Amino acid sequence: MLNRNCEVKLDVLADGDTLLDETFEQFRHAAQHVADCGWSTNPANIETNKNTLNDATYDDVREQTDLVANHVQAARSLAAEALDSCKELYFEEDQPISKPTFRGSVIVYDSRTITFNDDHCTLSTIDGRVTAEYVFPKDTSNTPFETYWNSDEWEKSSATLHKRDDTYYLHVNFQQEPETDTSTVENGTVLGVDLNVDGYLAVTSTGAFLGNADYLNHKRDEYERKRGTLQQTGTRSAHLTLKRIGNRFGNWSEDYLHRVALAIVGEARRHDCDAIAFENLKQIRERISNGKKFQQWAFKQLQEFVAYKAEDHGILVDDVRPQYTSRRCSHSACGFTHKENRRGDEFACLKCGKELHSDYNAARNIGWRLVQHWLKSGAGRANCQVALKSGTVNGNGDYSPAESIGQTGSPLTSPPL
Ligand SMILES: [Zn+2]
């Protein structure tokens, strides 16, 4: 399912604003009640399971508020997600956390609590429905309104209501069925992608070497050094400079990762892939536990950019366990796995003698692992395979040459150091 968002200003009719304001407050109360209930000072004990939270709070919230049942559930989901991100922040990012607090500035609507009409919508409140007219910008050309709002292809699915400076805004979520339903493709071709903290940032099973992790690290070190000096200076102007170079580095690195992500998706499209496989981020994090937070952030960011871009083309993005992907021989049906197979950048199989770049070998194994997962889970993919430089290899290690494959994309050239 493809998702897009678009925000529209609302003109609330009659005395609707009083009802909406009270609904904001009761929705806040409901979400807070659930957050209080699920919270624990011991992060391991924070409850995030929606059913458990529902059982523990539903009756109380119904009694304490006049919210309709769907709003009670939406508030509970909002609180559960907030608790979940606290837990993630603590365990994954090592950040200090505090109990989520809701400020009463949002109400979540689903298809049962909002009705979309051509020029207005009706919204559930604590006491019946309120009508609000859309206030569109004067010129909607080249805006999300033109692309999604009046399109037959996009369907309004849900929305959140916000209030800022006494004005109501509706944040609408649009959905579209992707052209290919990726969960049922019968002939799944997988692009395996290996990510690295040094050397090439990303290497694909089709032999594309993309981005330069050393260059990214170098730029980051340079930024850290400048930041250190400015922090010691401690003046107001140093503080402002610090902020500026921080933003500039943030934009630069996101842009760099974005371009690598585009190159990965381009590679998948050129080879008619239905899926892109990465190593599981949590497990990579264990493997590079001595790696920097920045590198972990970069991997996460890159995978998110790829997932977002791939969605547009109906390409699935999935992850696999990374264990042994660097030690296993990816040549045809060999599969020999040994620590000594790999020496730095070079992979030379001790059994069959095949020699490959070790990141390229790992990328092929990552693709292979997703194929194995599909075969074992009976995902209905009768004929799935890994995309290679020129051709594919299936789950049994049988190689099929490509009939004709367009020119492989030139690797993203790295700027000179
Ligand atoms: Zn081998």
Residues whose N, C-alpha, C, O or C-beta is under 5 A from the ligand:
A	BS01	ZN	C329 H331 C334 G335 F336 C349 K351 C352 G353 K354
